[in-house]
């Protein structure tokens, strides 16, 4: 079975809920589309777990990208955005929920820091998979091959992790794109959030980064899509069977 989730944002309770439901087996694959860290406090611990899972594959998200820049390890040394001074990069990371991750980072041993940095620097930006004859492109923000269609972006790397799709955007390619990064409440008004299905696009960020208490807490949960049959798992609804539209499976 092939599972896809995105934007855990340091919420280990929600991550554990999904893992319990899907009951990942050795022959299964789990694709994590970036943004494992920040906002909630367990990002480094979840990242370490994913690093040790032989059947888990992760993409670089914009939050891992911010972390690398803030720590002085640009993912791409030729990326013009990496020329920002480290103080500015750290402030940018903190404004986006990175302080809780950085606080944990300061208390782990140097050898583990090195392992994590090496892992993050090696992460891909897009992954192509075919399931039951259907081609999917897994991305955090955008497919790399769309970069030239959107002039004005500072770099292909920046485009891949930061680009946000609008409801009526179109792109070239004979595939269905599955992406995170943008919470689905920006495309539809479901409370709590659920997967969004557009024109050959599936938005899978259902707001795990949102707080569990206070304003907006009713929106957030973690979602996981099983590509083999379209079943959707939600962290707040264990045992509930959702399926994506049959038209996307044809």
Protein Blocks (a to p, Z undefined) as FASTA:
>chain_A
ZZddehklopaklmmmmmmmnopafkbccddeejkbghiamlmmmmmmmmmmmkbccddd
fklmmmmmmnopafblklmklmpcfklmmmmmmmnopmmmmmmmmmpcfklmmmmmmmmm
mpcfbdcddeehiacdddfkbcfklmmmmghiabfklmmmmoccdfkbccedjdddddeh
iacklmbccdcddddddehiacfbgolmpcfehehklmgccddddfknopacdfklghia
cdddfklmZZ
